[in-house]
Amino acid sequence: MAGYTVAQLEAIETAITSGTLKVRYADKEVTYHSLAELRALRTDMRAELEANGMLAGAPSRGVPTVTMFCRD
């Protein structure tokens, strides 16, 4: 699945911290098989959201950087 939202990630993280396998988002409800499945999904979601610059502190794409080395 592509196009995750931060709200979906927050719902997954809330489920993980509460120890439940049932996640509600908008008008949908999903029951996952295990906590490991939720954690794997969270990892995928975070990676996609970070790559798209949608999480705070995530590096943005296309921002130029400059590195300088100087011998003294």
DAVENRA-V528492 format. One line per field, one symbol per residue. burial: b if it has 9 or more other C-alpha atoms within 8 Angstrom, else e. A space follows every 10 residues. Layout:
burial=???
This chain:
burial=eeebebebbe bbbebbeeeb bbbbeeeeee ebeebebbbe ebeebbebbb bebbbeebee eeeeeeeeee ee
